[in-house]
Amino acid sequence: MKRARPKGGAASLPADDPDGLIYDWNAPPAPLGGKPVLLNDETLRDGIQSPSAVDPPLAVKIELLDLMASLHVAAVDIGLPGAGPRALADVTALAKHIARRKLALRPNCAARTVEADIAPVAEVQQKAGIPVAVYTFIGSSPVRQYAEEWDVDHLLRTSAAAIDFGVAQGLEIAFVTEDTTRSQPATLDRLFRNAVDHGASALVLCDTVGWATPDGVRRLVAWSRNLVAGTGASIRLEWHGHNDRGLAVPNALAALDAGIDQVHGCALGIGERVGNTAMDQLLLNLKLLGAVDWDLVNLVRYVETAARATGFPIPRNYPLVGEDAFRTATGVHAAAIVKAERKGDQWLADRVYSGVPAGLFGKRQIIEIGPMSGLSNVHRWFAERGLTATEEEARAVLARAKASDRVLSEADVRFTLAGVRGVSPRPGRAAH
């Protein structure tokens, strides 16, 4: 149907809103228009380092690889093979699966700046027959140096030796400075130039303890880009963030805005302490910003699979996949959705009280009946189940809801209807 265009001047229109019903103050990060968005999925390594996560069985890890590929993730951390025999076996199997299925995923492995961690990656690369990058990490901040009793010369020597060893093994090397966001520029300058001189092809800026704010991210990325440009080398810059301040997703978007080449994340934001950048929320925002046009039909399945595999529960209010993400019991909200549906306009119904269109990701709007509900909730609840109710019955259900301290269950509604109709409720349908 043709919608009337609202008055109020020209609007920045979302791509799927030609009638201008939504004035969009947001804009996609500027640099994304001229370069691809590259994402590195850390779920199978940094994610399962969460003390509450289970290391999934190999079959589920393989399922997650296939889902990542379907979501256009560019790279994947398949583990830390130096951690032990099981880790090495799983990493080798995952690399072989990527090679066998010809998945558009660039595999990489984490490693400390020691030969004992890097050598197993070379073994995996040889057995899988495809390139496997090494993300070799060392702490760079003054607080870490003080705790470890390291000096900058130690960091330089250790990093150079690790990079040299990896290059000699035919591995691509990404140099990772842990706690980059609390490190001194003079130290980072020396470490980055040292890594480039010894053959690293990427530098990874890490917000290891979730310290950064978006403004800090932009400054760090701009400083790092200027340094890399000064070397004349072709070096990829990456961002790896944690969520201790609750800023991981905004920080990742800020990094992309500032011109970072690749961003890391984990399904459901799992990881140590409060976790990493949530890959699913990052993809969700990139899609809604118009920064990517990928088909994200598998995004919900990806998160649910990761949650089930790691034993990590999805919070009820979690964006997109939480039980309450598209669920309302508020009368005003329900009435607006119902009015949109009566117009035969599902696009409108999916957006009038939702910033994330449920249908775009295979979800739907759910209306419940509770103490803040109106008759619209009751009638929509019945219609969705193919049921009918008289006005007296609808008002009786609403009265029951108004007297309750929570949303009514289906058993509550049917028990109330039975009372109005003068029949006994069916077994198992008693109110609770």
BELGI-V858974 format. One record per helix or strand of 2 or more residues. SS is the DSSP state (H for helix, E for strand). FROM is the first residue (numbers start at 1). TO is the last residue. If there is no record, write none. Layout:
SS|FROM|TO ; SS|FROM|TO
//
This chain:
H|30|34 ; E|38|41 ; H|47|49 ; H|58|70 ; E|75|77 ; H|81|83 ; H|85|101 ; E|106|112 ; H|115|128 ; E|133|139 ; H|142|148 ; H|152|168 ; E|173|178 ; H|180|182 ; H|185|197 ; E|202|207 ; H|214|231 ; E|236|242 ; H|248|257 ; E|262|266 ; H|267|269 ; H|279|288 ; H|299|310 ; E|327|328 ; H|331|342 ; H|346|349 ; H|358|361 ; E|366|367 ; H|375|384 ; H|391|402 ; H|410|421
//
